Amino acid sequence: QVQLVESGGGLVRPGGSLRLSCAASGRTFGSYAIGWFRQAPGKEREFVAAISWNGGRKNYADSVKGRFTISRDNAKNTVYLQMNSLKPEDTAVYNCAADSVPRNNGGYIWYYWGQGTQVTVSS
């Protein structure tokens, strides 16, 4: 079983930045993709970004393209989500998720989930 722990959330002003971290334990970190999702109160969970097992593929929701950047540091067992130019509509609980095996086609299956970290963008 893989454990995922998110951190880095908080309260920021519109236009500000945050960097979220997703730390994994339980198996080799570089063997699976990591995705970021978010869910605002009363809304469905939505996809934010994903990075492949080797970092070669990155995917972003249209709503965050150009503002968010996903990266990974396998030596630290951590995936990051750098969030710039934050907007109030980015307010949500952000969860990271992990695939179970390395894949090359981007068809990830999210088997493991973290507990989430709150991001609030407000003036």
Salt bridges, closest charged atoms under 4 A:
GLU46 OE2 - ARG38 NE 2.73
ASP62 OD1 - LYS65 NZ 3.15
ASP90 OD1 - ARG38 NH1 2.88
ASP90 OD2 - ARG67 NH1 2.74
ASP99 OD2 - ARG103 NE 2.55
